[in-house]
Amino acid sequence: MHDSEDRDASQEEGSGEEDQQQGRGHDHGEEDHGEKEEEVAPARTLRSATHMAAPRNSRSGRRAHARRSRAGGFRRRPRDRRWLRYSVPVPKFIPGVELSRRYWHDVVRPIVDAVLPRTPRAAALFGPGSDVLGFDTARSTDHGWGPRVIVFVDDDTDVSEERQRGLAAAIDERLPETFAGFSTRFAAQTGAHVRHQVSLTTVGAWFTAVLGFDPRGEVTATDWLATPSQLLRSSVAGAVFEDDARLLTQARDRLRWYPHDVWLYLLACQWRRVDQEEPFVGRTGEVGDELGSAVVAARLVRNLMRLCFLIERQYAPYTKWLGTAFSHLQCAPVLTPLFRSALDASDWDQREAALVPAIEEVARAFNDLEVAEAQDPTVRYFFDRPFLVLDSARFVEACMAKTPLAQLGYAGGIDQFVDSTDVLSRPPMAQRLRNFIAGTDGAPASSP
């Protein structure tokens, strides 16, 4: 069967070559002026909806069908395969951060020197995007990806909307159409306008818009707790290409990790999430609900993964890259096989057998931090039931005893009680929960 498909593909390519030799323009009623087509580098073969053949039952389709038959270039194709092939040059993939670094030094910096002479500035790429996290691949290039740079100027510099429009236009007329084979103008996200991705802002304006606060000023515990970890990670990831005036360095350094009290509080609340569902893997399986048991096991794996990020002082990214980022943690070589076994298991006994050594490993890693009173990292039975649990409540209370934020109750940071992409990826929506997190929304906080 595969041999037949290969032959079909070969014949299709052959008839395409015949079309070119006989003048494909004639198929569309165009005159052949004898101009030689410009040669292009070999490229991958792609299919496009914009190059769909005309239906055979239409007038233009019947004429094209007759012409191709007379020319010997017609080949009958299944009705569900009416896509015409075409070739385009595909540039060699360059990771987005490196591409943007070259873009800044080779193209954008001379332009900025011309349009903003003698202006203290910094240039960087961080914020939203798989490229910022270092996880982009050639697959990422199909939308919202390309060379881009954020130019930061001093807070006193005029960056009003009118000023930004003028600078954007001045930059736009000087930029090339492509850089390293990639378009310099593209839509940053679905529905956005196609434009160049050189943006101008101030340090204070950028961080306030993305995080809800300026890290160079006073940052409260509520500021930290109301900011999704994925936004914090993207704010310290990526790269700074130029910062002679240290406009960015101070801000990013202050965001490297949570203050100690906030960190302990988040550790406590993450242990709390584990404690609340530990015995359910066995209990649901015992009554024959293996699907429910599998769902609980998956939730426990996810909560343990996020706990590991906290233990290793790494901000957890959003769901798409949680596993990829986890693979870079020190604990990953030991825990990944156990987590996979728990998720692949067909019954609750197998799930528990994989989760027990995993949760004990996490408990030992926590004890090694020496930030709270060490707890016995071995499992025990849940009351008189045959389900093995760590009794994670012990770790919860050990952390809470060391942080004044215990008064806020067990809700934790925004990632620990909200699982909505619309909230966690949009700072203004996350900031609406500040009063709830701070316990000032009028509702009493649950006491530890």
MOMOJO-V523303 format. One record per residue. N is the residue number from 1. RES is the residue in three letters. PHI is phi in radians with two decimals (* if undefined). OMEGA is omega in degrees with one decimal (NA if undefined). NEAR is the number of other ideal C-beta (glycine too) atoms within 12 Angstrom. Layout:
n=N res=RES phi=PHI omega=OMEGA near=NEAR
n=N res=RES phi=PHI omega=OMEGA near=NEAR
//
This chain:
n=1 res=MET phi=* omega=179.8 near=7
n=2 res=HIS phi=-1.15 omega=178.8 near=8
n=3 res=ASP phi=-1.09 omega=179.1 near=9
n=4 res=SER phi=-1.12 omega=-180.0 near=10
n=5 res=GLU phi=-1.14 omega=179.1 near=13
n=6 res=ASP phi=-1.11 omega=179.4 near=12
n=7 res=ARG phi=-1.17 omega=177.8 near=14
n=8 res=ASP phi=-1.01 omega=-179.1 near=19
n=9 res=ALA phi=-1.11 omega=180.0 near=19
n=10 res=SER phi=-1.10 omega=179.6 near=15
n=11 res=GLN phi=-1.15 omega=178.9 near=19
n=12 res=GLU phi=-1.08 omega=179.4 near=26
n=13 res=GLU phi=-1.13 omega=179.3 near=20
n=14 res=GLY phi=-1.13 omega=-179.9 near=18
n=15 res=SER phi=-1.16 omega=176.1 near=27
n=16 res=GLY phi=-1.16 omega=178.1 near=24
n=17 res=GLU phi=-1.15 omega=178.5 near=16
n=18 res=GLU phi=-1.11 omega=178.2 near=20
n=19 res=ASP phi=-1.03 omega=-178.9 near=28
n=20 res=GLN phi=-1.14 omega=-178.7 near=23
n=21 res=GLN phi=-1.14 omega=-176.6 near=16
n=22 res=GLN phi=-1.62 omega=177.2 near=20
n=23 res=GLY phi=1.59 omega=-178.4 near=22
n=24 res=ARG phi=-1.11 omega=-179.9 near=26
n=25 res=GLY phi=-1.05 omega=179.9 near=17
n=26 res=HIS phi=-1.15 omega=179.1 near=21
n=27 res=ASP phi=-1.11 omega=-177.8 near=30
n=28 res=HIS phi=-1.90 omega=176.9 near=20
n=29 res=GLY phi=1.30 omega=-179.1 near=15
n=30 res=GLU phi=-1.74 omega=178.8 near=11
n=31 res=GLU phi=-1.45 omega=177.3 near=10
n=32 res=ASP phi=-1.69 omega=-178.0 near=17
n=33 res=HIS phi=-1.60 omega=176.8 near=10
n=34 res=GLY phi=1.31 omega=179.9 near=8
n=35 res=GLU phi=-1.41 omega=179.9 near=10
n=36 res=LYS phi=-1.38 omega=-179.6 near=8
n=37 res=GLU phi=-1.21 omega=178.3 near=14
n=38 res=GLU phi=-1.20 omega=-179.8 near=7
n=39 res=GLU phi=-1.30 omega=177.3 near=10
n=40 res=VAL phi=-2.14 omega=179.7 near=12
n=41 res=ALA phi=-1.15 omega=177.2 near=13
n=42 res=PRO phi=-0.94 omega=-175.5 near=10
n=43 res=ALA phi=-2.50 omega=175.3 near=16
n=44 res=ARG phi=-1.17 omega=178.3 near=15
n=45 res=THR phi=-1.53 omega=-177.5 near=18
n=46 res=LEU phi=-2.09 omega=174.1 near=17
n=47 res=ARG phi=-2.15 omega=-177.3 near=18
n=48 res=SER phi=-2.45 omega=178.2 near=14
n=49 res=ALA phi=-1.17 omega=-178.4 near=11
n=50 res=THR phi=-1.36 omega=179.3 near=11
n=51 res=HIS phi=-2.04 omega=-178.9 near=19
n=52 res=MET phi=-1.29 omega=179.8 near=16
n=53 res=ALA phi=-1.17 omega=177.2 near=28
n=54 res=ALA phi=-1.20 omega=178.7 near=21
n=55 res=PRO phi=-1.00 omega=-177.1 near=15
n=56 res=ARG phi=-1.17 omega=-176.7 near=20
n=57 res=ASN phi=-1.49 omega=174.1 near=12
n=58 res=SER phi=-1.57 omega=-178.7 near=13
n=59 res=ARG phi=-1.05 omega=-179.8 near=13
n=60 res=SER phi=-1.14 omega=179.5 near=17
n=61 res=GLY phi=-1.17 omega=179.8 near=19
n=62 res=ARG phi=-1.16 omega=179.0 near=15
n=63 res=ARG phi=-1.14 omega=179.1 near=20
n=64 res=ALA phi=-1.10 omega=179.6 near=27
n=65 res=HIS phi=-1.08 omega=-179.6 near=24
n=66 res=ALA phi=-1.15 omega=-179.1 near=16
n=67 res=ARG phi=-1.10 omega=-179.7 near=24
n=68 res=ARG phi=-1.15 omega=178.4 near=30
n=69 res=SER phi=-1.12 omega=-179.5 near=17
n=70 res=ARG phi=-1.12 omega=-177.4 near=14
n=71 res=ALA phi=-1.39 omega=-179.9 near=21
n=72 res=GLY phi=1.41 omega=-177.2 near=14
n=73 res=GLY phi=-1.73 omega=-177.3 near=26
n=74 res=PHE phi=-1.48 omega=174.6 near=22
n=75 res=ARG phi=-2.43 omega=-176.8 near=25
n=76 res=ARG phi=-1.14 omega=-178.5 near=15
n=77 res=ARG phi=-2.24 omega=177.6 near=20
n=78 res=PRO phi=-1.01 omega=-176.2 near=11
n=79 res=ARG phi=-1.10 omega=-177.9 near=11
n=80 res=ASP phi=-1.51 omega=176.9 near=6
n=81 res=ARG phi=-2.26 omega=-176.4 near=17
n=82 res=ARG phi=-1.89 omega=179.8 near=18
n=83 res=TRP phi=-1.65 omega=175.5 near=19
n=84 res=LEU phi=-1.56 omega=180.0 near=28
n=85 res=ARG phi=-1.54 omega=173.0 near=27
n=86 res=TYR phi=-2.59 omega=-177.0 near=23
n=87 res=SER phi=-2.02 omega=175.3 near=22
n=88 res=VAL phi=-2.33 omega=176.3 near=18
n=89 res=PRO phi=-1.15 omega=178.3 near=17
n=90 res=VAL phi=-1.96 omega=-177.8 near=18
n=91 res=PRO phi=-1.16 omega=177.7 near=20
n=92 res=LYS phi=-1.15 omega=-177.0 near=16
n=93 res=PHE phi=-1.18 omega=173.4 near=21
n=94 res=ILE phi=-2.23 omega=177.7 near=25
n=95 res=PRO phi=-0.87 omega=-172.2 near=29
n=96 res=GLY phi=-0.97 omega=-179.1 near=38
n=97 res=VAL phi=-1.15 omega=179.6 near=32
n=98 res=GLU phi=-1.18 omega=177.0 near=23
n=99 res=LEU phi=-1.03 omega=-178.6 near=38
n=100 res=SER phi=-1.23 omega=176.3 near=42
n=101 res=ARG phi=-1.09 omega=178.4 near=29
n=102 res=ARG phi=-1.13 omega=180.0 near=24
n=103 res=TYR phi=-1.02 omega=179.8 near=38
n=104 res=TRP phi=-1.12 omega=-174.7 near=34
n=105 res=HIS phi=-1.22 omega=-174.2 near=22
n=106 res=ASP phi=-1.52 omega=-171.1 near=20
n=107 res=VAL phi=-2.14 omega=-167.9 near=32
n=108 res=VAL phi=-1.32 omega=-176.1 near=41
n=109 res=ARG phi=-1.03 omega=176.8 near=27
n=110 res=PRO phi=-1.06 omega=178.7 near=18
n=111 res=ILE phi=-1.21 omega=178.9 near=31
n=112 res=VAL phi=-1.12 omega=176.1 near=35
n=113 res=ASP phi=-1.01 omega=-177.7 near=20
n=114 res=ALA phi=-1.38 omega=-175.0 near=17
n=115 res=VAL phi=-1.55 omega=177.6 near=28
n=116 res=LEU phi=-2.29 omega=-177.4 near=29
n=117 res=PRO phi=-1.18 omega=175.2 near=11
n=118 res=ARG phi=0.99 omega=178.2 near=13
n=119 res=THR phi=-1.91 omega=176.7 near=26
n=120 res=PRO phi=-1.02 omega=-176.5 near=24
n=121 res=ARG phi=-2.66 omega=172.0 near=37
n=122 res=ALA phi=-2.38 omega=178.8 near=36
n=123 res=ALA phi=-2.36 omega=-175.4 near=39
n=124 res=ALA phi=-2.81 omega=169.0 near=37
n=125 res=LEU phi=-2.36 omega=171.1 near=43
n=126 res=PHE phi=-2.70 omega=-172.8 near=39
n=127 res=GLY phi=1.91 omega=-176.6 near=40
n=128 res=PRO phi=-1.12 omega=173.6 near=34
n=129 res=GLY phi=2.25 omega=176.5 near=37
n=130 res=SER phi=-1.13 omega=179.3 near=31
n=131 res=ASP phi=-1.13 omega=178.6 near=38
n=132 res=VAL phi=-1.08 omega=-179.3 near=35
n=133 res=LEU phi=-1.34 omega=-178.7 near=35
n=134 res=GLY phi=1.45 omega=-177.3 near=25
n=135 res=PHE phi=-1.92 omega=-179.1 near=29
n=136 res=ASP phi=-1.31 omega=177.0 near=31
n=137 res=THR phi=-2.36 omega=177.4 near=18
n=138 res=ALA phi=-1.01 omega=178.1 near=18
n=139 res=ARG phi=-1.09 omega=-176.4 near=13
n=140 res=SER phi=-1.19 omega=-170.5 near=26
n=141 res=THR phi=-1.37 omega=-175.2 near=26
n=142 res=ASP phi=-1.35 omega=175.6 near=19
n=143 res=HIS phi=-2.85 omega=174.9 near=19
n=144 res=GLY phi=1.03 omega=-175.6 near=24
n=145 res=TRP phi=-2.39 omega=178.2 near=33
n=146 res=GLY phi=2.77 omega=179.9 near=38
n=147 res=PRO phi=-1.18 omega=-179.8 near=40
n=148 res=ARG phi=-2.67 omega=-177.0 near=42
n=149 res=VAL phi=-2.54 omega=171.0 near=43
n=150 res=ILE phi=-1.83 omega=177.8 near=42
n=151 res=VAL phi=-1.79 omega=-179.8 near=44
n=152 res=PHE phi=-1.81 omega=175.9 near=41
n=153 res=VAL phi=-2.06 omega=-179.1 near=33
n=154 res=ASP phi=-1.05 omega=-177.5 near=24
n=155 res=ASP phi=-1.04 omega=-178.7 near=22
n=156 res=ASP phi=-1.46 omega=-178.7 near=12
n=157 res=THR phi=-1.30 omega=179.5 near=26
n=158 res=ASP phi=-1.23 omega=176.4 near=18
n=159 res=VAL phi=-2.19 omega=176.6 near=28
n=160 res=SER phi=-1.05 omega=-179.0 near=14
n=161 res=GLU phi=-1.03 omega=179.3 near=13
n=162 res=GLU phi=-1.12 omega=179.1 near=11
n=163 res=ARG phi=-1.13 omega=179.4 near=20
n=164 res=GLN phi=-1.12 omega=178.8 near=25
n=165 res=ARG phi=-1.09 omega=179.3 near=16
n=166 res=GLY phi=-1.13 omega=178.9 near=18
n=167 res=LEU phi=-1.19 omega=179.1 near=32
n=168 res=ALA phi=-1.08 omega=179.0 near=28
n=169 res=ALA phi=-1.18 omega=179.4 near=19
n=170 res=ALA phi=-1.14 omega=178.0 near=20
n=171 res=ILE phi=-1.22 omega=-175.9 near=32
n=172 res=ASP phi=-1.06 omega=-176.5 near=23
n=173 res=GLU phi=-1.26 omega=-179.3 near=15
n=174 res=ARG phi=-1.78 omega=-176.6 near=22
n=175 res=LEU phi=-1.36 omega=173.1 near=30
n=176 res=PRO phi=-1.30 omega=179.4 near=22
n=177 res=GLU phi=-1.23 omega=-179.3 near=18
n=178 res=THR phi=-2.35 omega=172.9 near=19
n=179 res=PHE phi=-2.49 omega=-177.0 near=30
n=180 res=ALA phi=0.96 omega=178.5 near=24
n=181 res=GLY phi=1.58 omega=-178.1 near=23
n=182 res=PHE phi=-1.88 omega=-179.5 near=34
n=183 res=SER phi=-1.11 omega=177.6 near=27
n=184 res=THR phi=-1.56 omega=179.5 near=30
n=185 res=ARG phi=-2.24 omega=-178.9 near=24
n=186 res=PHE phi=-2.78 omega=177.8 near=25
n=187 res=ALA phi=-1.39 omega=-177.6 near=19
n=188 res=ALA phi=-1.16 omega=177.4 near=25
n=189 res=GLN phi=-2.66 omega=-177.6 near=18
n=190 res=THR phi=-1.00 omega=178.9 near=11
n=191 res=GLY phi=1.58 omega=-179.8 near=9
n=192 res=ALA phi=-1.42 omega=179.3 near=13
n=193 res=HIS phi=-1.30 omega=174.3 near=13
n=194 res=VAL phi=-1.33 omega=-177.3 near=19
n=195 res=ARG phi=-2.79 omega=174.8 near=22
n=196 res=HIS phi=-1.24 omega=-174.4 near=35
n=197 res=GLN phi=-1.96 omega=170.3 near=40
n=198 res=VAL phi=-1.86 omega=-176.2 near=39
n=199 res=SER phi=-1.91 omega=-178.1 near=30
n=200 res=LEU phi=-2.13 omega=-179.6 near=38
n=201 res=THR phi=-2.78 omega=173.9 near=35
n=202 res=THR phi=-1.92 omega=179.8 near=32
n=203 res=VAL phi=-1.06 omega=-178.7 near=42
n=204 res=GLY phi=-1.08 omega=-178.1 near=26
n=205 res=ALA phi=-1.15 omega=-177.2 near=25
n=206 res=TRP phi=-1.15 omega=-176.2 near=36
n=207 res=PHE phi=-1.18 omega=178.1 near=37
n=208 res=THR phi=-1.16 omega=179.5 near=25
n=209 res=ALA phi=-1.23 omega=-174.7 near=23
n=210 res=VAL phi=-1.53 omega=-175.8 near=35
n=211 res=LEU phi=-1.86 omega=-177.0 near=40
n=212 res=GLY phi=1.71 omega=178.7 near=32
n=213 res=PHE phi=-2.73 omega=177.0 near=32
n=214 res=ASP phi=-1.72 omega=-174.9 near=24
n=215 res=PRO phi=-1.15 omega=178.7 near=32
n=216 res=ARG phi=-1.38 omega=178.7 near=24
n=217 res=GLY phi=-1.75 omega=178.2 near=17
n=218 res=GLU phi=-1.27 omega=-179.8 near=13
n=219 res=VAL phi=-2.09 omega=-177.1 near=25
n=220 res=THR phi=-1.56 omega=175.9 near=21
n=221 res=ALA phi=-1.04 omega=178.3 near=31
n=222 res=THR phi=-1.13 omega=176.1 near=29
n=223 res=ASP phi=-0.99 omega=-179.4 near=32
n=224 res=TRP phi=-1.13 omega=-174.6 near=39
n=225 res=LEU phi=-1.24 omega=-178.9 near=42
n=226 res=ALA phi=-1.55 omega=-178.1 near=40
n=227 res=THR phi=-1.81 omega=179.2 near=42
n=228 res=PRO phi=-1.00 omega=-177.3 near=40
n=229 res=SER phi=-1.08 omega=-179.7 near=43
n=230 res=GLN phi=-1.15 omega=177.7 near=41
n=231 res=LEU phi=-1.30 omega=176.4 near=41
n=232 res=LEU phi=-1.15 omega=179.2 near=44
n=233 res=ARG phi=-1.09 omega=-178.2 near=37
n=234 res=SER phi=-1.21 omega=179.7 near=38
n=235 res=SER phi=-1.43 omega=178.8 near=42
n=236 res=VAL phi=-1.93 omega=178.4 near=35
n=237 res=ALA phi=-1.54 omega=180.0 near=34
n=238 res=GLY phi=1.22 omega=-176.8 near=33
n=239 res=ALA phi=-2.72 omega=172.7 near=32
n=240 res=VAL phi=-1.76 omega=-177.1 near=34
n=241 res=PHE phi=-1.54 omega=-179.4 near=33
n=242 res=GLU phi=-2.77 omega=179.3 near=27
n=243 res=ASP phi=-2.80 omega=-177.7 near=26
n=244 res=ASP phi=-1.06 omega=-178.6 near=16
n=245 res=ALA phi=-1.56 omega=179.7 near=21
n=246 res=ARG phi=0.97 omega=178.4 near=19
n=247 res=LEU phi=-1.19 omega=-176.0 near=33
n=248 res=LEU phi=-1.70 omega=-170.4 near=40
n=249 res=THR phi=-0.97 omega=-178.4 near=22
n=250 res=GLN phi=-1.07 omega=-177.9 near=22
n=251 res=ALA phi=-1.12 omega=-177.9 near=34
n=252 res=ARG phi=-1.19 omega=178.6 near=32
n=253 res=ASP phi=-1.10 omega=-178.9 near=16
n=254 res=ARG phi=-1.26 omega=-179.4 near=26
n=255 res=LEU phi=-1.73 omega=-173.2 near=33
n=256 res=ARG phi=-1.00 omega=178.0 near=20
n=257 res=TRP phi=-2.81 omega=-178.0 near=23
n=258 res=TYR phi=-1.13 omega=168.3 near=32
n=259 res=PRO phi=-1.05 omega=-171.7 near=24
n=260 res=HIS phi=-1.00 omega=-177.7 near=21
n=261 res=ASP phi=-1.11 omega=178.5 near=24
n=262 res=VAL phi=-1.16 omega=179.3 near=34
n=263 res=TRP phi=-1.05 omega=179.2 near=34
n=264 res=LEU phi=-1.08 omega=179.6 near=36
n=265 res=TYR phi=-1.12 omega=178.6 near=40
n=266 res=LEU phi=-1.15 omega=175.3 near=46
n=267 res=LEU phi=-1.06 omega=179.7 near=45
n=268 res=ALA phi=-1.04 omega=-175.9 near=41
n=269 res=CYS phi=-1.25 omega=176.1 near=41
n=270 res=GLN phi=-1.30 omega=172.7 near=39
n=271 res=TRP phi=-1.06 omega=179.6 near=41
n=272 res=ARG phi=-1.07 omega=178.7 near=34
n=273 res=ARG phi=-1.10 omega=177.5 near=35
n=274 res=VAL phi=-1.19 omega=-177.2 near=41
n=275 res=ASP phi=-1.03 omega=-174.2 near=31
n=276 res=GLN phi=-1.24 omega=-174.7 near=22
n=277 res=GLU phi=-2.21 omega=-178.1 near=32
n=278 res=GLU phi=-0.88 omega=-173.6 near=41
n=279 res=PRO phi=-1.38 omega=-172.2 near=33
n=280 res=PHE phi=-1.35 omega=177.2 near=31
n=281 res=VAL phi=-1.06 omega=179.7 near=43
n=282 res=GLY phi=-1.35 omega=-176.4 near=35
n=283 res=ARG phi=-1.12 omega=178.8 near=24
n=284 res=THR phi=-1.17 omega=179.2 near=26
n=285 res=GLY phi=-1.18 omega=-178.7 near=30
n=286 res=GLU phi=-1.09 omega=-179.7 near=21
n=287 res=VAL phi=-1.63 omega=175.7 near=13
n=288 res=GLY phi=1.57 omega=-179.1 near=12
n=289 res=ASP phi=-1.67 omega=-178.7 near=19
n=290 res=GLU phi=-1.20 omega=176.8 near=22
n=291 res=LEU phi=-1.12 omega=178.2 near=17
n=292 res=GLY phi=-1.08 omega=178.1 near=22
n=293 res=SER phi=-1.10 omega=179.4 near=34
n=294 res=ALA phi=-1.14 omega=178.7 near=28
n=295 res=VAL phi=-1.13 omega=178.8 near=22
n=296 res=VAL phi=-1.10 omega=179.3 near=34
n=297 res=ALA phi=-1.06 omega=178.9 near=43
n=298 res=ALA phi=-1.12 omega=177.5 near=25
n=299 res=ARG phi=-1.13 omega=178.8 near=27
n=300 res=LEU phi=-1.13 omega=177.8 near=41
n=301 res=VAL phi=-1.05 omega=-179.9 near=37
n=302 res=ARG phi=-1.10 omega=179.5 near=29
n=303 res=ASN phi=-1.15 omega=177.3 near=36
n=304 res=LEU phi=-1.20 omega=176.4 near=47
n=305 res=MET phi=-1.06 omega=-179.9 near=41
n=306 res=ARG phi=-1.18 omega=175.0 near=39
n=307 res=LEU phi=-1.14 omega=178.6 near=44
n=308 res=CYS phi=-1.13 omega=176.0 near=42
n=309 res=PHE phi=-1.05 omega=179.2 near=39
n=310 res=LEU phi=-1.14 omega=-178.9 near=41
n=311 res=ILE phi=-1.08 omega=-178.4 near=36
n=312 res=GLU phi=-1.62 omega=175.7 near=27
n=313 res=ARG phi=0.99 omega=176.7 near=24
n=314 res=GLN phi=-2.24 omega=175.7 near=32
n=315 res=TYR phi=-1.22 omega=178.7 near=35
n=316 res=ALA phi=-1.39 omega=178.2 near=40
n=317 res=PRO phi=-1.43 omega=177.9 near=38
n=318 res=TYR phi=-1.30 omega=-165.6 near=31
n=319 res=THR phi=-0.92 omega=-175.4 near=22
n=320 res=LYS phi=-0.99 omega=-174.7 near=19
n=321 res=TRP phi=-1.92 omega=-178.6 near=31
n=322 res=LEU phi=-1.09 omega=-179.5 near=31
n=323 res=GLY phi=-1.19 omega=179.7 near=26
n=324 res=THR phi=-1.11 omega=178.7 near=22
n=325 res=ALA phi=-1.16 omega=178.8 near=30
n=326 res=PHE phi=-1.06 omega=-178.2 near=31
n=327 res=SER phi=-1.09 omega=179.3 near=22
n=328 res=HIS phi=-1.61 omega=178.4 near=22
n=329 res=LEU phi=-1.32 omega=-179.7 near=32
n=330 res=GLN phi=-1.13 omega=-177.1 near=19
n=331 res=CYS phi=-1.42 omega=-172.4 near=30
n=332 res=ALA phi=-1.03 omega=-178.0 near=28
n=333 res=PRO phi=-1.01 omega=179.6 near=14
n=334 res=VAL phi=-1.46 omega=-171.6 near=18
n=335 res=LEU phi=-1.45 omega=-175.9 near=35
n=336 res=THR phi=-1.01 omega=178.5 near=26
n=337 res=PRO phi=-1.06 omega=179.8 near=18
n=338 res=LEU phi=-1.20 omega=178.0 near=33
n=339 res=PHE phi=-1.11 omega=179.6 near=36
n=340 res=ARG phi=-1.12 omega=178.0 near=23
n=341 res=SER phi=-1.11 omega=178.6 near=22
n=342 res=ALA phi=-1.11 omega=-178.7 near=37
n=343 res=LEU phi=-1.35 omega=-178.9 near=29
n=344 res=ASP phi=-1.53 omega=-174.7 near=18
n=345 res=ALA phi=-1.08 omega=-178.6 near=26
n=346 res=SER phi=-1.73 omega=176.9 near=18
n=347 res=ASP phi=-2.55 omega=-171.6 near=23
n=348 res=TRP phi=-1.18 omega=178.5 near=33
n=349 res=ASP phi=-1.09 omega=179.1 near=22
n=350 res=GLN phi=-1.18 omega=178.9 near=24
n=351 res=ARG phi=-1.08 omega=-179.6 near=41
n=352 res=GLU phi=-1.10 omega=-179.6 near=39
n=353 res=ALA phi=-1.08 omega=177.9 near=24
n=354 res=ALA phi=-1.49 omega=-177.0 near=33
n=355 res=LEU phi=-1.28 omega=-177.4 near=44
n=356 res=VAL phi=-1.04 omega=178.5 near=32
n=357 res=PRO phi=-1.14 omega=179.0 near=25
n=358 res=ALA phi=-1.18 omega=-177.1 near=41
n=359 res=ILE phi=-1.23 omega=175.7 near=43
n=360 res=GLU phi=-1.19 omega=177.3 near=29
n=361 res=GLU phi=-1.12 omega=178.7 near=33
n=362 res=VAL phi=-1.15 omega=179.2 near=43
n=363 res=ALA phi=-1.08 omega=178.4 near=38
n=364 res=ARG phi=-1.14 omega=178.2 near=24
n=365 res=ALA phi=-1.10 omega=177.5 near=31
n=366 res=PHE phi=-1.14 omega=179.5 near=38
n=367 res=ASN phi=-1.03 omega=-178.9 near=25
n=368 res=ASP phi=-1.15 omega=178.3 near=17
n=369 res=LEU phi=-1.20 omega=-178.8 near=27
n=370 res=GLU phi=0.99 omega=177.8 near=12
n=371 res=VAL phi=-1.75 omega=179.0 near=27
n=372 res=ALA phi=-2.64 omega=-179.9 near=29
n=373 res=GLU phi=-1.05 omega=-178.5 near=19
n=374 res=ALA phi=-1.13 omega=-179.5 near=18
n=375 res=GLN phi=-2.09 omega=177.3 near=28
n=376 res=ASP phi=-1.06 omega=-175.1 near=18
n=377 res=PRO phi=-1.56 omega=-179.8 near=25
n=378 res=THR phi=-1.81 omega=-177.2 near=19
n=379 res=VAL phi=-1.42 omega=177.3 near=28
n=380 res=ARG phi=-2.62 omega=-179.2 near=24
n=381 res=TYR phi=-1.32 omega=179.2 near=18
n=382 res=PHE phi=-1.46 omega=-173.8 near=24
n=383 res=PHE phi=0.91 omega=-179.6 near=14
n=384 res=ASP phi=-1.72 omega=-177.3 near=8
n=385 res=ARG phi=-1.66 omega=-175.7 near=18
n=386 res=PRO phi=-1.45 omega=-178.8 near=18
n=387 res=PHE phi=-2.06 omega=-178.5 near=30
n=388 res=LEU phi=-1.52 omega=179.9 near=28
n=389 res=VAL phi=-2.39 omega=177.1 near=32
n=390 res=LEU phi=-1.45 omega=-170.0 near=39
n=391 res=ASP phi=1.07 omega=-173.1 near=29
n=392 res=SER phi=-1.14 omega=178.5 near=38
n=393 res=ALA phi=-1.00 omega=179.1 near=24
n=394 res=ARG phi=-1.09 omega=179.2 near=30
n=395 res=PHE phi=-1.28 omega=176.8 near=42
n=396 res=VAL phi=-1.04 omega=-175.5 near=37
n=397 res=GLU phi=-1.19 omega=178.1 near=25
n=398 res=ALA phi=-1.10 omega=178.2 near=31
n=399 res=CYS phi=-1.28 omega=-178.2 near=41
n=400 res=MET phi=-1.05 omega=-179.4 near=32
n=401 res=ALA phi=-1.19 omega=-175.3 near=21
n=402 res=LYS phi=-1.89 omega=-177.9 near=25
n=403 res=THR phi=-2.30 omega=177.5 near=30
n=404 res=PRO phi=-1.21 omega=180.0 near=16
n=405 res=LEU phi=-1.34 omega=177.5 near=36
n=406 res=ALA phi=-0.99 omega=-179.6 near=31
n=407 res=GLN phi=-1.11 omega=-179.0 near=20
n=408 res=LEU phi=-1.37 omega=-179.1 near=38
n=409 res=GLY phi=1.55 omega=-170.9 near=26
n=410 res=TYR phi=-1.75 omega=-176.5 near=30
n=411 res=ALA phi=-1.09 omega=176.4 near=32
n=412 res=GLY phi=1.47 omega=177.7 near=44
n=413 res=GLY phi=-1.35 omega=-173.1 near=45
n=414 res=ILE phi=-1.04 omega=179.3 near=38
n=415 res=ASP phi=-1.16 omega=-173.8 near=42
n=416 res=GLN phi=-1.59 omega=175.6 near=35
n=417 res=PHE phi=-2.34 omega=176.2 near=27
n=418 res=VAL phi=-2.20 omega=179.9 near=27
n=419 res=ASP phi=-2.22 omega=-178.8 near=19
n=420 res=SER phi=-1.70 omega=177.5 near=18
n=421 res=THR phi=-1.06 omega=-179.3 near=16
n=422 res=ASP phi=-1.06 omega=179.4 near=14
n=423 res=VAL phi=-1.46 omega=-172.6 near=25
n=424 res=LEU phi=-1.25 omega=-179.7 near=32
n=425 res=SER phi=-1.80 omega=-178.0 near=28
n=426 res=ARG phi=-2.19 omega=-175.2 near=23
n=427 res=PRO phi=-0.88 omega=-178.6 near=32
n=428 res=PRO phi=-1.03 omega=179.0 near=18
n=429 res=MET phi=-1.22 omega=178.4 near=20
n=430 res=ALA phi=-1.13 omega=-177.5 near=36
n=431 res=GLN phi=-1.17 omega=178.2 near=28
n=432 res=ARG phi=-1.15 omega=-178.5 near=19
n=433 res=LEU phi=-1.65 omega=-177.7 near=32
n=434 res=ARG phi=-1.01 omega=-177.2 near=26
n=435 res=ASN phi=-1.14 omega=177.3 near=17
n=436 res=PHE phi=-1.12 omega=-178.9 near=27
n=437 res=ILE phi=-1.10 omega=-178.6 near=38
n=438 res=ALA phi=-1.37 omega=-178.9 near=26
n=439 res=GLY phi=1.30 omega=-178.0 near=24
n=440 res=THR phi=-2.00 omega=-178.6 near=17
n=441 res=ASP phi=-1.62 omega=179.3 near=16
n=442 res=GLY phi=1.70 omega=178.8 near=9
n=443 res=ALA phi=-1.66 omega=-178.9 near=14
n=444 res=PRO phi=-1.17 omega=175.9 near=12
n=445 res=ALA phi=-1.33 omega=177.7 near=21
n=446 res=SER phi=-1.25 omega=-177.9 near=17
n=447 res=SER phi=-1.44 omega=179.2 near=11
n=448 res=PRO phi=-1.10 omega=NA near=25
//
